[in-house]
């Protein structure tokens, strides 16, 4: 493709994009493709809902033959410039806003399990099957706390993990209460998150590129869900996975021919950068 020789940075979502369903690590095939791209001088980055310290631990455990240059965490509330060893915290939810969201969401759906990230752990109201599964998958400790502990300090995001049927019920309310201070974003079919109104992966990418003299037109980004929308719109080339949300596909320049379970991201990259190999 004609633009591939311009790309200086490639940024990827993890779940539903780089990894197959149920897997915590990209396939060997995907890793090999990323390595080939990196060897051609293209920097690589991750953009995720996880915090950057957790992301750093995850990619270290992947034991890759290359290094990432950028980790965007908490859906854009922070980023880690690994080449400079510099973490920047961008936008956080205030304690007042966390309380306001909890009051409104739990006021109508009192059984919701609200949670936040703090000090490398997940603080939540109770452990259920979904919380235990996430704990095992992400190797992150769960700390059970009273509701008011969630708003003791500002935080990067507030999360509600639910089953898909419950998501259909809470999504309208989450979108309804979004305002100029905070907004809701569905990051998985079973995860609703609230972040600062200015916090998104696209803004974090923009700030990283400004600090590293990278033209946004020279960036390709790949994602699958609504929290990737701004990332795809900000990058010069935005790519949505075949398995992605319909709204996210509307934000993309390209849609992969294959799903994440078929290594669709890697196959797209091989095609896009075919003139480099």
Order of alpha helices (4+ residues) and beta strands (2+ residues): beta-alpha-beta-alpha-beta-beta-beta-alpha-beta-beta-alpha-beta-beta-alpha-beta-beta-alpha-beta-alpha-beta-alpha-beta-alpha
